[in-house]
Amino acid sequence: MLNSSGRAIRPRHIAGAVTAAVCLVGLSLVGTNTASAADRVDFDGAVPAWAVSANDAGAAAADTSVEGEIFLPLRDAAGAAALATAVSTPTSPTYKQFLTPQQWIAKYSPTQATSDAVVAYLKAAGASITAVPDSRQYVVFRANVAQVDAAFGTELHSYSIAGATLVAPSTAPSLPASLASQVSAVSIDQGRTLNHPDLVKPDSEPAGSSSQAQSKLVAPAATPAIVTPCSNYWAQFTVTAPAAYGQTQFPTANCGYTPRQIRSAYGLTPNVNTGAGQTVAIIDAYASPTIREDANTYSAQLGEPSLAGLFTQVVPDPSEFTDIDLCAGPANWQGEQTLDVEAVHGVAPRANIVYVGGTNCDAGIDVAMSKILDNKLATIVSNSYGNIGEAVSPDLVRGEENIFTQAAGEGIGLYFSSGDNGDEVAALGYASPDYSASSPLVTSVGGTSLAVAKDGSYLFETGWGSTGDQILNTNGKLSLAQPLPGTFRFGAGGGVSALFKQPAYQKGTVPTALAKGMRVSPDVAAVADPYTGFLIGLRPITDDTTLATGPFENSSIGGTSLASPVFAAQMALVQAGTKTTIGFANPLLYSVNKSNPQVFRDIVPQNPQKALVFTSPSTGITRLITLDTDTSLKTAKGYDDVTGIGSIDVNKAIASGAVK
């Protein structure tokens, strides 16, 4: 027997699978639903794959505060999926016939009665309701472990995952059958607090076990092996290093490209490619108390236009910030927000920017997204954060994909950074692209290493994947500590999804041997390598509780957290130049790549191999950094799982007439 959400009610010991169809791709997620008795229905898809006995640290403390999210089914989910496909596909007769938020909500959102029933149940269980978006797609609540256990008929345990200890249900949570019929998914684990900014500094230590290996391999140096001043452009300074790749002279790492250099390298013309009339939204957790002041100080410092009249914020009060320890705190996210805002403004200096901050890195991110979608605050959204691989529960993915379906139906393009840890094997033990970038309903932005000449011209781009080999100086004789290329440090995320089937737009472009019928990430790329990174400026938060800040300072930063806002800003320039709204861009981007391949720069391995030298200011360690060495992910002619179809040439995209 099926309830109105299509969930089977049957004996608990029987496992059944439910397949959900999501637009543009046959999304197949196991979501078993069983009944313990006639009055309760299990949500087996709410148990994440990492909540297993091997990781189990025992029952969570009863008074631990937990955030949860109940997702409600769309009315006419198949119709919503069909709409998202039709308005995003260039060959469709209804291409770009987007709905307004009000139209979409009226036609597809869950009913008010459904939302009210869920809210009433949670309140009766002692939970506090923290958010219900205008679209009514979900209800966010907080409760303690004891209350969650009782309300959902489960027992929350603590589990070890990727170096963190997180709470998750040890058995499938359940709801009364009368309520379960009105619920599509349940999320009561803390897995999404693994969401982190996809940004790194040249001096950062790699994440996961690779960091441990690196720390065992090298010891702090009393003095650098080589003096390596940073370069303001590619090869401004070169140094002598141990022989590698047929040479002994190597450029030093970049000090951080300025907005003017990024615009120049990517061929963007002042007073022409400005993004005027476009709005780019940015989502991160929390909110910097000095972002407007910082961006304007930074702009004045570099002779860039101010943000006056171009920047707005929709942010929670600091008293509403939650899960600060789990989410690594406002100070950690401040650098992300600053990078995003200054990168978008730097590439599209007359575009409007709206920053929407989440109360945390969990459901707060969904609430921020819904504020944009339900009010259409922008047509382009940059999201520079991601999970560790696809280690999220099937139920959570179901709920997220419905939100992304709404964005596509309304003509709002979502851009996600593809990740900074390559194939994630170091953290997970197996290869995986990062979610949400692996969703077939978003544009996943991979990373490149960008070489800019003294005159600002484009020299080359190669895939962002950095390995480091310590340079030793023994009585004046230089040597490498390891065989080349050394130990992986950072690199663009990507790879083959285990969750999503291959979307139609990737067929014929992504090699069959790579995809094997599944979605592959990323789709496109832009500059990301911290060794050829971007200069930012901010007054850093010195106390996560008071949000006190220090004096203004500059630093160089990178990661696909840079690539995502750069590409989003480039798409704002394309929209401005073609006087159109693109919406969910992937079907168009892949189509243009086939018909007008000159629009995208194909990122391929460089010959000879490119490398540079960097000395850590914190440890004194000097390394030879080999570029385009990204774990199992490889650049190649045509599509690849580091840079997708490549980096975009904005002017050729506008001039081609293919983007319309």
C-alpha positions in Angstrom: 0.0 0.0 0.0 1.2 3.5 -0.8 0.5 6.7 1.1 0.0 10.0 -0.7 3.8 10.7 -0.9 4.3 7.3 -2.6 5.8 5.9 0.6 5.1 2.2 1.1 3.6 1.1 4.4 4.6 -2.4 5.2 6.3 -4.5 7.9 9.5 -3.0 9.3 11.7 -6.0 8.3 10.9 -5.5 4.6 13.2 -3.1 2.7 11.7 -1.3 -0.4 13.3 1.2 -2.7 11.6 4.3 -4.1 13.0 6.0 -7.2 12.5 9.8 -7.5 12.7 11.4 -11.0 14.4 14.8 -11.1 14.5 17.0 -14.1 17.2 16.7 -16.7 18.4 13.4 -15.2 16.9 10.2 -13.9 17.9 10.7 -10.2 17.9 7.3 -8.5 18.2 7.4 -4.8 17.4 4.6 -2.4 14.8 5.8 0.1 13.3 2.8 1.9 10.1 3.4 3.8 8.6 0.8 6.1 6.0 0.7 8.9 6.8 -0.5 12.4 3.1 -0.7 13.0 0.0 0.5 11.3 0.5 4.0 12.7 4.2 4.8 11.8 6.3 5.0 8.6 10.1 4.7 8.5 12.3 7.0 6.5 15.3 4.8 5.9 16.8 7.4 3.5 17.4 9.7 6.5 20.2 7.5 7.8 23.5 8.6 6.2 25.9 6.0 4.8 28.5 6.9 7.5 26.2 6.2 10.4 27.4 2.6 10.8 28.6 0.6 13.8 32.3 1.0 12.8 32.0 4.7 13.4 29.5 4.6 16.3 30.7 6.4 19.5 27.4 5.6 21.4 24.2 7.4 22.2 24.4 11.2 21.9 23.8 13.2 25.1 20.1 13.7 25.7 20.5 17.5 26.1 22.5 18.1 22.9 20.8 20.6 20.6 20.1 19.3 17.1 18.9 21.0 14.0 16.5 19.1 11.8 14.7 19.7 8.5 11.5 18.0 7.3 11.0 18.3 3.5 7.5 18.3 2.0 6.6 16.9 -1.4 6.0 19.1 -4.3 2.5 19.1 -5.8 2.9 17.7 -9.3 6.6 16.9 -8.9 6.7 15.5 -12.4 5.3 18.7 -13.8 7.9 20.8 -11.9 10.7 18.6 -13.3 9.3 18.9 -16.8 9.1 22.7 -16.5 12.7 22.9 -15.2 13.8 20.9 -18.2 11.8 22.8 -20.8 12.7 26.3 -19.7 16.4 25.4 -19.5 16.8 23.5 -22.8 17.6 25.7 -25.9 15.7 23.3 -28.3 12.5 23.4 -26.2 9.6 25.5 -27.6 9.2 27.0 -24.0 12.9 27.8 -23.5 13.3 30.7 -21.1 9.6 30.9 -20.4 10.3 31.1 -16.7 7.8 31.3 -13.9 7.8 34.0 -11.3 8.3 32.9 -7.7 4.6 33.5 -7.0 3.6 31.4 -10.0 5.9 28.6 -9.1 4.8 28.5 -5.5 1.1 28.6 -6.5 1.5 25.7 -8.9 4.1 23.4 -7.3 4.7 24.2 -3.6 3.3 22.1 -0.8 0.1 23.4 0.6 -0.2 25.6 3.6 -2.2 22.9 5.4 0.6 20.4 4.8 3.2 22.8 6.3 0.9 23.6 9.2 0.5 19.9 10.0 4.2 19.4 10.2 4.8 22.5 12.3 2.0 21.4 14.7 3.6 18.0 15.2 7.0 19.4 15.8 5.8 21.9 18.3 3.8 19.2 20.2 7.1 17.3 20.4 8.8 20.2 22.1 10.7 21.5 19.1 11.3 25.1 18.2 10.4 26.1 14.6 13.3 28.2 13.2 12.2 28.6 9.6 9.5 27.9 7.1 10.2 29.5 3.7 7.5 31.1 1.5 7.8 28.1 -0.8 6.8 25.8 2.2 9.3 23.2 0.8 10.6 22.4 4.3 10.4 23.1 8.0 13.5 23.8 10.0 13.4 23.1 13.7 15.7 22.7 16.7 15.2 20.2 19.6 17.4 18.3 22.0 18.4 14.7 21.4 15.8 13.3 23.8 13.0 15.2 22.0 14.2 14.1 18.5 14.4 10.5 19.7 10.8 10.5 20.9 9.4 12.4 18.0 11.0 10.3 15.3 11.1 6.9 17.1 14.9 6.5 16.8 18.0 6.9 18.9 20.5 9.5 17.9 24.2 8.4 18.2 27.5 10.1 17.8 29.6 9.0 14.8 33.1 9.7 13.7 33.3 11.0 10.1 36.1 12.7 8.3 37.8 13.8 11.6 34.6 15.1 13.1 32.1 13.7 15.6 28.5 14.2 14.4 25.1 13.1 15.5 22.9 10.9 13.3 20.0 8.4 13.7 21.2 4.9 14.5 18.0 3.5 13.1 15.5 4.8 10.5 13.5 7.7 12.0 9.7 7.3 11.6 6.6 9.5 11.7 3.0 8.7 12.3 1.4 7.4 9.1 -1.0 10.3 8.9 1.8 12.8 8.9 4.3 10.7 6.9 1.9 10.8 4.0 2.6 14.6 3.8 6.4 14.3 4.2 8.9 13.5 1.4 12.2 13.4 3.4 13.6 13.8 6.9 17.0 15.2 7.8 18.0 14.9 11.5 21.8 14.2 11.2 24.6 16.7 11.4 26.3 15.6 8.2 25.8 18.9 6.4 27.8 20.7 9.0 30.7 19.2 7.1 29.9 22.0 4.6 33.0 24.2 4.5 34.3 27.1 2.4 36.1 25.9 -0.7 39.0 28.3 -0.2 42.7 27.8 0.5 45.7 30.0 1.0 49.2 29.1 -0.3 50.3 28.4 3.2 47.3 26.3 4.2 47.8 22.7 5.2 46.0 20.1 3.1 42.8 18.6 4.5 42.4 15.0 5.6 45.0 12.3 5.8 47.1 13.9 3.2 47.8 16.7 5.7 48.9 14.1 8.3 51.2 12.6 5.8 52.6 16.0 4.9 53.3 16.9 8.5 55.2 13.7 9.0 57.2 14.2 5.9 58.5 17.7 6.5 59.9 19.6 9.5 59.8 23.4 9.9 62.9 25.0 8.5 65.0 27.4 10.5 65.7 29.4 7.3 64.2 29.0 3.9 66.1 26.8 1.5 65.8 29.5 -1.1 64.7 33.2 -0.9 61.4 33.3 -2.9 59.8 36.8 -3.2 56.3 36.5 -4.5 55.6 37.6 -8.1 53.1 40.2 -9.2 52.7 38.4 -12.5 53.9 35.1 -14.0 57.7 34.7 -13.7 58.3 38.3 -12.4 60.9 36.5 -10.2 62.6 33.2 -10.9 64.8 31.2 -8.6 67.3 28.4 -9.0 65.9 25.1 -7.7 66.9 21.4 -8.0 66.6 20.1 -11.5 63.0 19.1 -12.4 61.2 18.7 -15.7 64.4 19.5 -17.6 65.0 22.9 -16.0 66.5 24.5 -12.9 64.9 28.0 -13.1 61.3 28.3 -11.8 58.9 31.2 -11.3 57.9 32.1 -7.7 54.4 31.9 -6.5 52.0 34.8 -7.2 51.4 37.5 -4.6 47.7 37.5 -5.6 46.3 38.8 -8.8 44.4 42.1 -8.7 40.9 42.5 -10.3 42.5 44.5 -13.1 44.8 41.6 -13.9 42.0 39.0 -13.8 39.9 41.2 -16.1 42.8 41.8 -18.5 43.8 38.1 -18.7 40.3 37.1 -19.4 40.0 39.8 -22.1 37.4 41.9 -20.3 37.3 45.5 -21.5 36.7 48.4 -19.0 33.5 50.3 -19.6 32.2 47.5 -21.8 32.2 44.4 -19.7 30.8 45.8 -16.5 27.7 43.7 -15.7 25.6 46.7 -15.3 21.9 45.8 -14.7 22.7 42.3 -13.5 22.4 41.0 -10.0 24.6 38.2 -8.5 23.6 36.7 -5.2 26.2 35.1 -2.9 25.4 32.6 -0.2 27.6 31.6 2.7 27.2 30.9 6.4 27.1 33.8 8.9 28.1 37.4 8.0 31.1 39.6 8.1 30.6 42.7 10.3 32.9 44.7 8.1 32.2 43.4 4.5 31.0 46.7 3.0 33.8 48.7 4.6 36.4 46.1 3.7 35.3 45.9 0.1 35.4 49.6 -0.3 38.8 50.0 1.4 40.1 47.2 -0.9 38.6 48.9 -4.0 40.1 52.3 -3.1 43.4 50.7 -2.5 43.5 49.2 -6.0 41.8 52.1 -7.8 38.6 50.1 -8.4 35.0 51.5 -8.2 33.3 51.4 -4.8 30.3 49.2 -4.0 28.2 52.3 -3.4 24.7 51.6 -4.5 25.5 48.1 -5.7 25.6 46.0 -2.5 22.8 44.8 -0.3 22.7 42.1 2.5 20.0 39.8 3.9 21.7 38.5 7.0 20.7 37.1 10.4 21.5 38.9 13.6 24.6 37.5 15.2 22.5 36.4 18.1 20.8 34.0 15.6 24.1 32.3 14.6 24.1 28.6 15.5 26.4 25.5 15.4 29.4 27.8 15.4 31.8 25.1 16.5 30.5 22.5 14.1 30.6 25.0 11.2 34.0 26.4 12.1 32.7 29.8 13.0 32.2 33.2 11.5 35.9 34.0 11.3 36.4 31.0 9.0 33.5 32.0 6.8 34.5 35.7 6.7 37.4 35.1 4.3 34.9 33.2 2.1 32.4 36.0 2.0 35.1 38.6 1.4 36.6 36.6 -1.4 33.2 36.1 -3.0 32.1 39.7 -2.9 35.5 41.2 -4.0 35.8 38.6 -6.8 32.4 39.3 -8.2 32.9 43.0 -7.9 36.3 42.8 -9.4 35.2 40.9 -12.5 31.8 42.7 -13.0 32.4 46.1 -11.4 28.9 47.5 -12.1 26.8 44.4 -11.3 24.6 44.5 -8.2 25.6 42.1 -5.5 23.3 40.7 -2.8 24.8 38.7 0.0 22.4 36.3 1.8 23.9 34.7 5.0 22.8 31.5 6.7 22.4 31.2 10.4 24.8 28.2 10.1 26.3 25.9 7.5 23.4 23.4 7.7 19.7 24.2 7.1 20.6 27.9 7.4 22.1 27.5 3.9 18.7 26.3 2.6 16.9 29.2 4.2 19.3 31.6 2.6 18.7 30.0 -0.8 14.9 30.1 -0.4 15.1 33.8 0.4 16.7 34.3 -3.0 14.3 32.0 -4.9 11.1 33.0 -3.2 11.8 36.7 -3.9 13.9 36.3 -7.1 16.6 38.5 -5.6 19.0 37.6 -8.4 19.3 35.5 -11.6 22.7 34.2 -10.7 23.8 32.6 -7.4 27.3 31.8 -6.4 27.8 29.1 -3.8 31.4 28.6 -2.7 31.0 25.8 -0.2 30.6 22.0 -0.4 30.5 18.8 1.6 33.1 16.1 1.7 32.2 14.1 -1.3 28.6 13.0 -1.6 28.5 11.8 2.1 25.0 13.1 2.7 21.8 11.2 3.3 19.5 10.3 0.4 16.6 12.1 2.1 18.6 15.3 2.3 19.5 15.0 -1.4 15.8 14.6 -2.3 14.9 17.8 -0.5 17.8 19.8 -2.0 17.0 18.7 -5.5 13.5 20.0 -5.2 14.9 23.4 -4.2 17.2 23.3 -7.2 14.2 22.4 -9.4 12.5 25.6 -8.2 15.6 27.7 -9.2 15.6 26.2 -12.7 11.9 26.8 -13.1 12.3 30.4 -12.2 15.3 31.0 -14.4 17.9 31.3 -11.7 21.3 29.8 -12.4 23.1 28.2 -9.4 26.9 28.0 -9.5 28.7 25.8 -7.0 32.4 25.4 -6.4 33.6 21.9 -7.2 35.8 21.5 -4.1 39.5 21.8 -3.2 40.5 18.3 -2.2 40.6 16.6 -5.5 38.9 13.2 -5.6 38.3 13.2 -1.8 40.1 9.8 -1.4 42.2 11.2 1.4 39.1 12.0 3.5 36.7 9.2 2.5 38.9 6.4 1.3 37.1 6.4 -2.1 36.7 8.8 -5.0 33.8 11.1 -5.0 32.8 14.5 -6.3 31.4 17.0 -3.8 27.7 17.6 -3.3 26.0 20.0 -4.1 28.3 20.6 -7.1 27.5 17.0 -8.3 23.8 17.8 -8.7 22.7 17.7 -12.4 20.7 20.9 -11.7 23.6 23.2 -10.9 26.7 24.4 -12.7 29.8 22.9 -11.1 32.8 25.2 -11.3 36.2 23.6 -11.3 39.6 25.2 -11.1 42.6 26.3 -13.1 46.1 27.7 -12.5 46.3 31.0 -14.4 49.4 32.6 -15.8 49.1 36.4 -16.4 51.9 38.2 -18.2 53.5 41.5 -17.2 51.3 43.4 -19.6 48.2 41.7 -18.2 47.7 39.3 -21.2 46.7 35.7 -20.9 49.7 33.3 -21.1 48.1 30.0 -20.2 45.8 28.1 -17.9 46.2 24.5 -16.8 44.3 22.3 -14.4 44.4 23.2 -10.7 46.1 20.4 -8.9 49.1 21.2 -6.8 51.7 18.8 -5.4 54.6 19.9 -3.2 58.1 18.6 -2.9 60.2 20.1 -0.1 63.5 21.7 -1.3 66.4 20.9 1.0 69.6 23.0 1.3 72.4 20.9 2.6 75.6 23.0 2.8 74.6 25.0 -0.2 73.5 21.9 -2.2 69.8 21.9 -3.2 67.9 18.7 -3.4 64.3 17.4 -3.3 62.9 15.5 -0.4 60.8 13.2 -2.5 60.6 11.8 -6.0 58.6 14.2 -8.3 56.0 15.4 -8.1 55.8 15.2 -4.3 52.7 15.1 -2.1 49.3 16.3 -3.2 48.3 19.5 -1.4 45.2 20.9 -3.1 43.2 20.6 -6.3 39.9 21.1 -7.9 37.2 18.6 -6.9 35.4 16.5 -9.5 34.7 13.0 -10.7 31.9 10.6 -11.3 28.8 10.8 -9.1 27.4 7.8 -7.3 24.0 9.5 -7.0 23.0 10.9 -10.3 22.6 9.4 -13.7 24.1 11.2 -16.7 22.1 14.3 -17.7 21.2 14.7 -21.3 23.3 17.8 -21.7 26.5 15.8 -20.9 25.9 13.1 -23.5 28.2 13.4 -26.5 30.6 15.7 -24.6 31.7 13.7 -21.5 33.7 10.6 -22.6 31.6 7.5 -22.2 34.5 5.7 -20.6 34.7 8.4 -17.9 30.9 8.9 -17.2 29.8 5.2 -17.4 26.2 6.5 -17.5 26.6 8.9 -14.5 26.8 12.6 -13.9 30.4 13.9 -13.9 31.6 17.1 -12.2 32.7 19.9 -12.9 31.0 21.6 -15.9 33.3 24.6 -16.4 36.3 26.2 -14.7 38.0 29.5 -13.7 41.2 30.6 -11.8 41.4 28.8 -8.5 45.0 27.9 -7.7 46.2 29.7 -4.5 49.7 29.9 -6.0 48.3 31.9 -8.9 45.6 33.3 -6.6 43.6 36.5 -5.9 44.4 39.4 -3.6 41.7 40.2 -1.1 41.5 42.7 1.8 39.6 42.5 5.0 39.6 43.3 8.7 39.7 39.8 10.1 37.4 38.6 12.9 39.4 38.0 16.0 36.6 36.7 18.2 33.8 34.5 17.0 31.6 35.5 20.0 31.9 39.3 19.9 32.8 39.5 16.2 35.6 41.9 17.1 37.9 42.6 14.1 41.6 43.5 13.7 43.2 46.0 11.3 42.8 45.8 7.6 45.1 43.4 5.9 45.7 41.9 2.5 46.3 38.2 1.6 46.4 36.0 -1.4 43.7 33.3 -1.6 42.4 30.7 -3.9 40.3 27.5 -4.2 37.2 26.9 -6.2 35.8 29.4 -3.8 37.5 31.9 -6.2 36.5 30.1 -9.4 32.8 30.1 -8.6 32.3 33.8 -8.1 34.6 34.6 -11.0 32.6 32.4 -13.3 29.3 33.7 -11.9 30.5 37.2 -12.6 31.5 36.2 -16.1 28.0 34.9 -16.7 26.6 38.2 -15.4 28.8 39.9 -18.1 27.4 37.4 -20.7 23.8 38.2 -19.7 24.4 41.9 -19.8 26.1 41.6 -23.2 23.4 39.5 -24.7 20.5 41.2 -22.9 19.1 37.9 -21.8 18.6 35.8 -18.7 20.1 32.4 -19.1 18.8 30.6 -15.9 20.1 27.1 -15.3 23.0 27.3 -17.8 24.3 23.8 -18.3 22.1 22.7 -21.3 23.1 26.0 -23.0 26.8 25.8 -22.1 27.2 22.3 -23.4 25.3 23.1 -26.5 27.4 26.2 -27.2 30.6 24.2 -26.6 29.5 21.8 -29.4 28.4 24.5 -31.9 30.9 27.2 -31.1 33.9 25.5 -29.3 36.0 28.7 -29.5 33.8 30.1 -26.7 35.6 27.9 -24.2 39.3 27.6 -23.6 40.1 23.9 -23.5 42.3 23.4 -20.5 44.9 20.8 -21.3 48.3 19.7 -19.8 51.1 22.1 -20.5 54.3 21.0 -22.3 56.8 21.3 -20.7 55.3 20.7 -17.3 54.7 23.9 -15.3 56.0 24.3 -11.7 56.8 27.1 -9.4 58.5 27.7 -6.0 56.9 28.8 -2.8 58.2 29.3 0.7 55.8 29.1 3.6 56.0 32.2 5.8 54.8 30.3 8.8 57.1 27.3 8.6 60.0 28.4 6.4 59.5 25.3 4.3 60.3 25.8 0.6 58.5 23.6 -1.9 58.6 23.0 -5.6 55.0 23.1 -6.5 54.1 21.1 -9.6 50.9 22.3 -11.4 48.2 20.2 -13.0 48.7 17.2 -10.7 45.2 16.6 -9.2 44.9 13.2 -7.5 43.2 10.7 -9.8 41.5 13.6 -11.7 43.2 14.5 -15.0 43.1 17.3 -17.5 42.7 16.2 -21.1 41.7 17.5 -24.5 38.0 18.1 -24.6 36.0 17.5 -21.4 37.9 16.5 -18.3 37.0 16.0 -14.6 39.2 18.9 -13.4 38.0 21.8 -15.6 34.9 20.5 -17.4 34.5 22.0 -20.9 37.0 24.8 -19.9 37.1 28.5 -19.0 34.8 30.8 -20.8 35.8 33.6 -23.2 33.1 36.2 -22.4 33.6 38.3 -25.5 33.4 35.3 -27.8 30.3 34.1 -26.0 28.6 37.4 -26.6 29.8 37.8 -30.2 29.0 34.2 -31.2 25.3 34.8 -31.1 25.0 31.3 -29.7 24.1 32.6 -26.2 20.6 33.9 -26.6 
